[in-house]
């Protein structure tokens, strides 16, 4: 999959494409349906298939400081999109200037003149252009004029609810990881860089990797069975998210204890997939009671992860 960072990188290309357009935050099963349809139609018509997405998320530009947390950082989104057989991905930098681009201008300048689309695949709620002035009917009318088709698949539902990025965010932040997984088609994952922490885990006999998060969307506080990953190698682990109430801490941390790995991780980037929430945060009477509970958490995690990793 060829990555294009900005429209200027496409200047002079003799493309003839079928494009699927969206934020694709989460690359959930609904997004996957759009991508699969684009790839299918591309093969049928001998067209290059392209995902057109935006960075940063448009809401960060439109409502700075009041936007929803991102489910998948750009790096992960590109990795996920690369699994579906697309030829290209175009990442358009979303700015205030771009937000003021009219719907007609978006179609003519980008879809028709730059991408030379022969077909477009979008979701049923797709809206575009300044103040969201363009919708599906607007896009179809321009398609008739500029000779491109518009495909709009049906919603992908789960128990009569439409799968959406909003519902996934709610599931993750409430600790309902099974529900999030059923919509994502995979375990929810965060990424981060290992930084120096308080070293309390080592003193308790359970050393942890303290993460400086890349992601904005973090699961609910508590203890989780997780699959940490380093350099594409997966391990078993237990993660603690929260404020360490036993020690009266006020700082929010994400700490991961690797069950069978003892190398120095400082400065390294790791991925952590969340499998199951084991319990909420709890204030213990002291270090001994806390250590006993951690041992129980590890035992439970081993049983859960045994058939997975």
N, C-alpha and C positions, 0 to 999 in steps of 0.2 A: 504494500500500500504506500503510495507516494503522499507525503505530507506537504501541503502548501500553507505557508504562514503569511496570509495577506493576498489580496487580489492582484497586487503588482507582480507576484511570482507567476501568474498565469498569463501575463501579457505576451502575445505572440504565439501562444499555444493553439494548435488547431484541434481543439476539443470538440467532441460531439457526445454529450453526456445525458445520463439520467441521474438526477440529483434528488437526494432526500435531505430535507432541511429541518433543523431543530436545535435546541440546546442540548438535547440528549444527556441531561444531567442524571446520572445513575445508569444509563444504558440499560434500562429495565426491559421487561418482556414486551411492553408496548412499543418501545423504541426499536427493539429487535425485529418486530414484525414489519416495521417500515423499511428497515435496512434489508431484510431478507427479500421483501417484495421488489425493492430497487435492484438488487443483485439478480433476481429472477428475470425481471423485465430487461435488464441490461444484456443478459445472456441471450434472451429470445431475439433481441433486436440488434445484437452486435454493437452495443454502446458501452462506453466507459461508465462505471458507476462511481458516484461521488457522494460522500456525506459532507454537507455544509453546516458548520456549527460556529459558535461564537465564544470569544474569550476576551475579557471576563464575562461571567454570566450577565446578561442584559440588565437584570434587576439591580446589580451593583452600581451600574451607571445611572439608571433611572431613579432608584431609591437608595442612594448611598447611606450606609448605616442602618438601613431598615429592610435589608434583603434577607431571604431565606438562606440557611447554610448550604453550601455546595455539597452534594453527595459524592461526586467523583472529581478530584482535581484533574486538570488537563492531562497530565501524564497518564493517569489511569484511564481516562476516557479514550484517549488515542489507542492505548493497549487493547481495550475492550472492543473498540470499533474494528480493530485489525483482525479480529477473529472471524469476521463474517464474509470475507471474500470481496470486500470493496477494492476498487482500483485506486481511488484517491480520497483524501480528506482535505477539505479547505477550512482553515481556521481563520475567521474574520475577526479582526480586533474591533470590539464593540466600544465605541466612543460616543460622546454627546453629538458629535457631527454625524456619525452613522445613524444614531437614533432619530435624527431629523430627516433622514432620507425618506422621501415619499414612496408609497406602495408601487406606483407606476414606474418610478425611477428605479426602484429595486429590481423589478422584473426586467425592464429594458436594458439597464446598464450592466447588471450582474448576471441574471439568468440567461438573457438572450444574447447580449453582445460579448460577454466574457466567457460564460460557461457553455454557450450554444446548446442549451438544453433541448432535448427532444421529448423529454418526459420529466415530471416532478412527482415525488411521493411525499405526502405530508399527512399529519394527523388531522382528525376531524375538527379539532379546536384551533387549527393553525391560523394565526393572525400576524400581520407583518406591516412594516412601514410606519411612518410617523403617527403617533397616537393610535397605533393598531388599526389603521384605516383599511388595510387590505384583509380579505378573508377568502375562503375557498371559492365562493362564487366569483369574486373579483379575479382570482387567479385563473379560473376556468375561462372566463371571458377573454382575458389576455392570451390564454392558450389558443383559443380559436383564431385570434388575430395573428399571433406569432408562430403558429404551427407547432405547438407542443401539447402533450397530453398531461392530465392531472389524475393521479391515482390516490384514492383516500380509503385505506382499509378500515374495517370495523374496529371498534374498541376491543382491547384484550381485557377481559374481566376476571375477577377473582371473587367468588361468593357474591355475585351481583354488584360488586364494586369495581369501578374502572381503575385499573392499575395506573398510578400516577406518581410523579416525584414527590408531591405533597404528602401522599399517604405513606410513602416509604420513609420520609423524614419523620413523620409522626410515629411510625413503627419503631424506628431505630432509637429515637429519644425516649420512648416509653419502655425500652427493653424487650420488645416483641420481635426477637430476631428471626423466629420461624416465619412470621408473616412477611418480614422484609425479604427473607430468602426466597419465599414463594413468588414474590413480585420481581426480584432481581434475577432469579435463576442461578444464584450463587450466594455464598456467604458474604455478608457485609464486611467491607475491609477498610481499614485506616492505614495511613503511612506516616512515618516520622523518622527523625534522626535521633539516635541515642545520645543523650547529654548527661552530664553529672547530676545526680540527685542527692538525696539525704543519706544514702547508704544504710538505711534502716533495715532493708531486706537482707543485706549481707550479715548484719549483726544478729538477725533472727535466724540465720541459716538458710534463707531463701533469697539469694541475690536477684535483683530485678534490673531490667533495662528501662530507664526513665526516658519517655519519648517526648520530643518536641514535635508537635503534630504539624503535618502539612494540611490535613483535612480540616474542614470547618464543622462537619457533622459528626458528633461524638455520641456513642451510646450512653444510655442512662447510667448513673453511678452504680457501682456494684462490682461483683467478682464474676469473671467469665472464663469458660473453657475456650481457648483460642488456638489458632494455627499461625504462629509467627513464621515468617519466611525471610531468609537471607540468601541473596545471590541465587534465587530460584530453588533453594532447598527448603523444604517444609519441616517444621518441628512441632512437637506438642508443647502447649504452654497454658499458663493461667495469667489473666490480666486483672489488675485492680484499677478501677476508675473512680476518682473521688478525692476526698479531703483528709483521709486517715484520722477519723474521729477519736480513735484510741489515744492518739498523741496530741489531740487538740489543734491539729493543723488547720490553716485557712487557705492554703494554696492548693489549687486543683491540679492533679497529676494523673498521668496514664502510665502505669508501670507493668511490665511484662516479665514474668518468671519463666524461663525456658526449663523444661523438665529434664532434658537430656543434652544439654549444651552448656559449656562452661568457658568459652573463649571470651576475650575482651571485646566488647561491642562498641565502646565509646567512639563516637563520630561516624558510625555506620548507619546506613538507611535500612530500615526494615519495614515489612508489610505485616499486618496483623489481621487475620480473618476471624470474625466472631462467630462461634458455633452455638454456644448456649449460655444463658445467664444462670449462674449458680446460686447467687443470693444477693441481697442488697448490702449496702455498707452498714456496719454495726460497730458500736463502741464497746470494746471488751474491758474486762476488769483489770487486765494487765498483760504483760508480754507473754506469760505462759499460756493464758487462755487464747490469746491471738495466735500463737505458734501452733497450738493444737488445732485450731480451726483452719489454719492455712494447710496443715497436713491433710485434713479431711477434704479441703477444696481440691488439693492436688490428686488425691485418690479418686475423687468423683470425676475430675477432668480426664484422668487416664482412662477410666471406663468409657466415657463419652467419646474420646478421641481415638480409642483403640482401633476401631474399624474404619477410621477415616484417614489417619496419617500412618 
